[in-house]
Amino acid sequence: MKSMAKRSTALAAVLAGALMLQGCLVGAVVGTAGAVVGGTAKATGAVVGAGVDAVTTSDEETRAKREREQREWEREQRRCEQRQRQGRDC
């Protein structure tokens, strides 16, 4: 009888331990999955952000482009005036 009680106690301890470890295991798996998904989301966000930066222009870039085009237009006007003084067409 005593050995039956020991076996029952041992079985109960093993089952209780297994149930507790399942909670830890599930928590670890969920935590790891969350970390993987979170890391993937951050990486995806970084890629999308870089893509948006690549296709959009900032105000500074737009201003620099306008100034560059203005200088090119003025340069072409000076060349045209010089050609006209020499009697040639633009």
C-alpha positions in Angstrom: 0.0 0.0 0.0 2.8 2.3 0.8 4.4 1.8 -2.6 1.1 2.6 -4.2 0.9 5.9 -2.3 4.5 6.7 -3.3 3.7 5.9 -7.0 0.6 8.1 -6.8 2.5 10.9 -5.2 5.3 10.7 -7.7 2.8 10.5 -10.6 0.9 13.6 -9.3 4.2 15.5 -8.9 5.3 14.6 -12.5 1.9 15.6 -13.9 1.9 18.8 -11.9 5.4 19.6 -13.1 4.5 18.8 -16.7 1.4 21.1 -16.5 3.6 23.9 -15.1 6.3 23.4 -17.7 3.7 23.5 -20.5 2.8 27.0 -19.4 6.4 28.0 -19.5 6.9 26.3 -22.9 3.8 28.0 -24.4 5.0 31.4 -23.0 8.4 30.9 -24.4 7.0 29.9 -27.8 4.6 32.8 -27.9 7.4 35.2 -26.8 9.7 33.9 -29.5 7.0 34.1 -32.1 6.2 37.6 -31.0 9.9 38.6 -31.2 10.2 37.1 -34.7 7.0 38.8 -35.9 8.1 42.1 -34.3 11.5 41.9 -35.8 10.0 41.2 -39.2 7.6 44.1 -38.9 10.4 46.4 -38.0 12.5 45.2 -41.0 9.5 45.5 -43.3 8.8 49.0 -41.9 12.4 50.0 -42.6 12.3 48.7 -46.1 9.0 50.5 -46.8 10.4 53.6 -45.3 13.5 53.5 -47.5 11.3 52.9 -50.5 9.1 55.9 -49.7 12.3 58.0 -49.3 13.5 56.8 -52.6 10.4 57.9 -54.6 9.7 61.2 -52.8 11.6 64.4 -52.9 12.2 66.7 -50.0 11.7 70.4 -50.1 15.5 70.8 -50.1 15.9 68.5 -53.1 13.1 70.3 -55.0 14.6 73.7 -54.3 18.1 72.5 -55.5 16.6 71.1 -58.7 14.8 74.4 -59.4 17.9 76.4 -58.8 19.9 74.1 -61.1 17.3 74.4 -63.9 17.3 78.2 -63.5 21.1 78.4 -63.8 21.0 76.1 -66.9 18.3 78.3 -68.5 20.3 81.5 -67.8 23.4 79.9 -69.3 21.5 79.0 -72.4 20.1 82.6 -72.7 23.6 84.0 -72.5 24.8 81.6 -75.2 21.9 82.6 -77.4 22.6 86.3 -76.9 26.2 85.7 -77.8 25.3 83.8 -81.0 22.9 86.7 -81.9 25.7 89.2 -81.5 27.8 87.1 -83.9 24.9 87.1 -86.4 23.9 83.5 -85.9 20.5 82.0 -84.9 19.9 80.5 -81.5 
